[in-house]
Amino acid sequence: MIRTVVIIPTYNERDNVQRMADAVMALGDPFHILFVDDNSPDGTADLIREKQSEYPDRIFLEERTGKLGLGTAYIHGFKWAMKQQYDYIFEMDCDFSHNPSDLPRLLAACTEQGAQLSIGSRYCRGGKVKNWPFGRVMLSYFASVYVRLILFLGISDTTAGFMCYSSKVLEAINLDQIHFKGYAFQIEMKYAAKRKGFKIIEVPITFIDRQYGESKMSSSIFKEALFGVWKMRKLKV
């Protein structure tokens, strides 16, 4: 049987983390979860440990010393997953903007359609966004257009954070040379996979804005993505 793990970074997600754990566990094997918690002051890690006692062989927790950035949390998780020899490694948010029931569809794009990286896409044919103000949808959509024009990615949703990687992709990318921490991290990882010739498939999803907790988006994260794409053209990963 193939081995898969869903990496979910957390910071102050006590309203969501146990519901998310139950939703992914309900999918059954082969789905495991690795939570990477950045020392959440609201007790998120304690709630994760409660779920670990229910699913001791399927839920795992890595705790870090502080809020160190989304990209570094994923890289920490990627390295952990590769040491554990997982075949497919997912990344997704804890706030239910990414629907756990879409995980099997992302996996199928890899196992049945030959992708080495599948992307849960808001902006490919069939993708949707719900509960976002119109202005934010336009900002996100045209940010992806902007990235495509600069990097020639050929991906509709360049900032998507709902993905399934074959372990071969992560093994081929020098994770220590990934430079960015916010949404630019998502772009850089896709760019690295594309440059190395891996097959990428976008899977349409419905993205729903979080209902509980606070968004981690900030102007500095947006600026990193806006200006970072120009630097990416010169980077080697």
PyMOL commands that set and color helices and strands:
alter all, ss='L'
color gray80, all
select helices_A, chain A and resi 17-25+44-54+70-83+100-111+134-151+167-172+175-177+183-195+219-232
alter helices_A, ss='H'
color red, helices_A
select strands_A, chain A and resi 4-10+31-37+59-63+88-91+117-121+128-130+163-166+200-204+206-208
alter strands_A, ss='S'
color yellow, strands_A
deselect
rebuild
show_as cartoon
